[in-house]
Amino acid sequence: MTTSELTEPTRLRMVAADSRRFGLIALIAFLTLVDLFATQAILPSLVIKFGVSRATMGFAVNASTFGMAVAGIAVALFGRGIDRRNGIWISLAVLAIPTTLLSQTDNIIMFALLRVAQGLCMSTAFTLTMAYLAEHFSSRQTTSALAAYVTGNVASNFFGRLMSAAVADTFGISTNFLTFAALNLIGAALVWFTLQKTSAMMRADAMGEPARAAWKGPLKDAELRACFAIGFLILFVFIGTFTYVNFQLVATPLSLSPMALGLVYFVFLPSMLTTPLAGRVAAGLGPRVGIGATLALAIAGLFLLLTTSLPVVLLGMALIAVGTFLAQAIATGHVSRTASRDRTAASGIYLASYYAGGLAGSFVLGQIYDRIGWTACVAVLVAVLACAVAVAQVLKTPTV
């Protein structure tokens, strides 16, 4: 029976069921990734605590992206035989361990290593969830399901940063990390009680070529390679922007307090409303035009960061968030739809590339910020997004 043949009550029940499932997906994403960017909201306080340079602290905080990239590759190579549900909840439960230990360390090297460990756990859960969604939703629903997951990612950026700033400012940095460890355990419990076991799917998916060769297929596909590159460039810009703009916001003439810095991240609210529309944008414009248009919006936002007016800077941050999250959701959906086989491998490689871009952005922008300044940072970020728009020109609209 086609959608057009369904009765109105049946259609509404299906829409309601999808809404509930997409809401659950968004909540799992929130609890999976809430640790990733929340620490950025307390960067200035961490610089003071550890007594290191802004570039060093920025790199240590974003060392989690290295763990994300490594785990993405590992899951791509060996993840086809893993039961998705078990892999996800165990990763989130283990994530609570390094998060708790972060509350106890005063050593910058240990801090960075614990952030890497967090990244390993988060990426494993993230990659397996992407594969789970691709396997449990129809081709038509996959982009919307993945957009819901990215929406949860947006929510984790907003609420995570806001919570981190508020808890650290009120109760201290140690309590902040203990709070997030509790959220990790809540995420593990949610996955345990809500997701279906997938052993049958895993047996079917594991048939065929050896696991070690799984990554070769996605890398041979020109469109998937383009998506991997786009993911790298998107997080390069996102991490580079939202790590070092913090130092601009607390410096003169803006001079925001730590608590006010947390409130700044209300700029992510518009993204929570727009990211679920990624499926419609991709369907209406196609991935090439969709990614180009959304990243053009982000480029416009970058230019606004050069002003000294707080409202204008906040508008620029909001535009960057809207544009990059929409583009990420479109690219993620395109990966899942293009990779008809080895979706776990394709998802893992995409995430490895994506988070490698974040690590590169943290390192490169940190050096530029400390040596040349913010204007040079913005110029580099604009150039990187322009490259992403150019790479997106090879993408084609799926025929089904």
SULWOFEN-V976675 format. One record per pair of residues at least 6 apart in sequence whose ideal C-beta (glycine too) atoms are under 8 Angstrom apart, sorted by the first residue. I is the first residue (numbers start at 1). J is the second residue. Records with the same first field share a line. If there is no record, write none. Layout:
I=J  J
This chain:
3=11
6=14
18=141  144
21=145
22=144  145  148  276
23=148
24=194
25=129  133  145  148  149  152
26=148  149  151  152  155
27=152  190
28=88  129  149  152  187  190  191  194  195
29=126  129  148  149  150  151  152  153  155  156
30=152  153  155  156  159
31=92  156  183  184  186  187  190
32=88  92  122  125  126  129  152  156  187
33=122  126  152  153  156  160
34=156  159  160  180  183
35=64  95  99  118  122  160  180  183  184
36=64  65  68  118  119  122  156  160
37=156  157  160  161  242
38=156  160  161  163  164  180
39=46  61  115  164
40=61  62  161  242  243  246
41=160  161  162  164  165  168  246  261  262  265
42=164  165  168  173  176  258
43=54  57  58  61  243  246  247
44=246  247  250  258  261
45=168  173  258
46=57  61  173
47=53  54  57
49=106  173
50=57  60  106  108  111
52=60  108
53=370
54=244  247  366  369  370
55=366  367  369  370
56=108  366
57=108
58=243  244  362  365  366
59=112  362  363  366
60=108  111  112  115
61=115  243  362
62=115  239  243  358  359  362
63=112  113  115  116  119  359
64=115  116  118  119  122
65=119  235  239  355  356  358  359  362
66=116  119  355  356  359
67=115  116  117  118  119  120  121  122  123
68=119  120  122  123  126  351  352  354  355  358
69=119  123  351  352  353  354  355  356  359
70=116  119  120  123  352
71=119  120  121  122  123  124  127  352
72=123  127  347  348  349  350  351  352  353  354  355
73=215  348  349  352
74=124  348
75=82  123  124  127  128  344  347  348
76=127  214  215  218  344  345  346  347  348  349  352
77=211  212  214  215  345  348
78=211
79=87  127  128  131  344  345  348
80=202  205  206  211  214  342  344  345
81=202  206  211
82=128  202
83=197  198  199  202
84=128  129  131  132  135  195  198  201  202
85=132  191  192  195  196  197  198
86=197
87=124  125  128
88=124  125  128  129  132  191  195
89=188  189  191  192  195
90=188
91=121  122  124  125  128
92=121  125  184  185  187  188  191
93=184  185  188
94=121
95=118  121  122  125  184  187  188
96=181  182  184  185  188
97=117
98=114  115  117  118  121
99=118  177  180  181  184
100=177  178  181
101=114
102=111  114  115  118  177
103=173  174  175  176  177  178  181
104=174
105=111  114
119=355
123=351  352  355
125=187  191
126=351
127=344  347  348  351
128=344
129=149
130=146  149  332  336  343  347  351
131=343  344  347
132=195  198
133=142  145  146  149  336
134=142  146  336  339  343  347
135=198  201  205  343
136=196  198
137=144  145
139=337  398  400
142=333  336  337
143=278  279  282  283  329  330  333  334  336  337
144=276  279
146=278  329  332  333  336
147=275  276  277  278  279  329  333
148=276
149=332
150=275  278  325  328  329  332
151=272  275  276  329
153=325
154=268  271  272  275  321  325
155=268  272
157=242  265  268  271  321
158=265  266  268  269  271  272
160=180
161=262  265  268
162=262  263  265  266
163=179
164=176  180  262
165=258  259  261  262  263  265
166=259  262
167=175  176  179
168=175  176  258
169=258  259  262
205=343  344
208=341
214=342  344  345
215=342  345  348  349
217=339  341  342  345  346
218=224  228  339  342  345  346  349
219=225  349
221=338  339
222=394
223=334  338  394  395  396
224=335  338  339  346  349  350
226=391  392  394  395
227=331  334  335  338  350  395
228=349  350  353
229=353  388  391
230=291  327  331  388  391  392
231=328  331  332  350  351  353  354  357
232=353  354  356  357  360
233=357  384  385  387  388  391
234=295  324  327  328  331  354  357  388
235=328  354  355  357  358  361
236=357  358  360  361  364  384
237=298  302  320  324  361  381  384  385  388
238=320  324  358  361
239=357  358  359  361  362  365
240=361  362  364  365  377  380  381  384
241=302  305  317  320  381
242=317  320
243=361  362  365  366
244=365  366  369  374  377
245=305  313  317
246=261
247=369
248=254  305  313  374
249=256  261  264  313
250=256  257  258  261
253=308
254=308  310  313
256=264  310
264=314  317
267=314  317  318  321
268=318  321
269=318
270=318  321  322
271=318  321  322  325  326
274=322  325  326
275=322  325  326  329
277=326
278=290  326  329  330  333
279=329  333
281=290  293  294  326  330
282=290  330  333  334
284=290
285=293
286=395  396  397
287=330  331  334  392  395  396  397
288=392  393  394  395  396  397
290=326  327  330
291=327  330  331  388  389  392  395
292=389  392  393
294=322  323  324  326  327  330
295=323  324  327  385  388  389  392
296=323  389
297=319  322  323  326
298=319  320  322  323  324  327  385
299=323  382  385  386
300=316  319
301=315  316  317  318  319  320  321  322  323
302=316  320  378  381  382  385
303=316  378  382
304=312  313  315  316  319
305=313  316  317  320  374  378
306=374  375  378
307=313  316
327=388
328=354
331=350
332=350
334=395  398
335=346  347  350
336=343  346  347
337=398
338=346  398
339=345  346  347
361=384
364=380
365=377  380  381
368=376  377  380
369=377
